[in-house]
């Protein structure tokens, strides 16, 4: 069996690499629906400060007509090693 090796520096990066693998399989709380979907971008965040920053970026992308107006603010099911994660999900326009 092949071993999975993470080439990282420091504890923060190890946690990031592990969470990144788990987020790919994350589901929306109460629905069982996968967070990642074709044609959509999902941004996972933990703090309200981060959310506000991402919303500014999304406003810019809306002005440029890259994304749809609909924005989903989702709670995620508990992941091993992470609880209380939230996500913003938007649909990308086909250019």
C-alpha positions in Angstrom: 0.0 0.0 0.0 1.4 3.4 -0.9 1.9 5.9 1.8 0.5 9.4 1.6 3.2 11.9 2.4 2.6 15.6 3.1 5.5 17.9 2.4 4.7 20.7 4.8 6.3 23.1 7.2 4.8 23.5 10.7 1.6 22.4 12.4 -0.6 25.0 10.7 0.2 23.6 7.3 -0.4 20.0 8.4 -3.8 20.9 9.7 -4.5 22.8 6.5 -3.6 19.8 4.3 -5.8 17.4 6.3 -8.8 19.7 6.4 -8.4 20.4 2.6 -8.9 16.6 2.0 -11.9 16.5 4.2 -13.6 19.6 2.9 -13.7 18.1 -0.6 -16.1 15.5 0.8 -18.0 17.8 3.2 -21.8 17.9 3.2 -24.4 20.6 3.9 -25.8 20.3 7.4 -29.2 18.6 7.5 -29.3 17.7 3.8 -26.5 15.3 3.0 -25.9 17.3 -0.2 -22.2 17.6 -1.1 -20.7 21.0 -0.8 -18.7 20.8 -4.0 -20.8 20.9 -7.1 -20.1 21.3 -10.8 -20.4 24.9 -12.0 -20.2 26.3 -8.5 -17.5 27.7 -6.3 -17.5 27.0 -2.6 -15.6 29.1 -0.1 -15.3 27.6 3.4 -14.8 30.0 6.3 -15.0 30.0 10.1 -15.2 33.6 11.2 -17.6 36.4 10.4 -14.7 38.7 9.5 -13.6 36.2 6.8 -17.2 36.0 5.4 -17.4 39.8 5.0 -14.1 39.8 3.1 -15.3 37.1 0.8 -18.5 38.9 0.2 -16.6 42.0 -1.0 -14.7 39.8 -3.5 -18.0 38.3 -4.7 -19.4 41.8 -5.1 -16.6 42.6 -7.5 -17.1 39.4 -9.4 -20.8 40.2 -9.8 -20.0 43.7 -11.1 -17.8 42.0 -13.7 -20.7 39.6 -14.5 -18.6 36.4 -13.7 -21.1 35.0 -11.2 -24.8 34.7 -10.7 -26.6 36.9 -8.1 -27.7 33.9 -6.0 -25.5 33.3 -3.0 -25.8 30.4 -0.7 -24.6 30.7 2.9 -24.4 27.1 4.3 -23.5 25.3 7.5 -21.5 22.2 7.1 -21.7 18.9 8.9 -19.1 18.3 11.5 -15.8 17.1 10.0 -13.2 15.0 11.8 -11.0 17.7 13.5 -13.2 20.6 12.5 -16.6 21.8 13.8 -18.6 25.0 13.0 -17.4 25.4 9.5 -19.6 27.5 7.1 -19.4 28.0 3.4 -20.5 30.5 0.7 -21.4 28.9 -2.6 -22.0 30.7 -5.8 -22.7 29.7 -9.4 -20.2 30.7 -12.1 -21.7 32.1 -15.3 -20.8 30.4 -18.5 -18.9 32.8 -20.7 
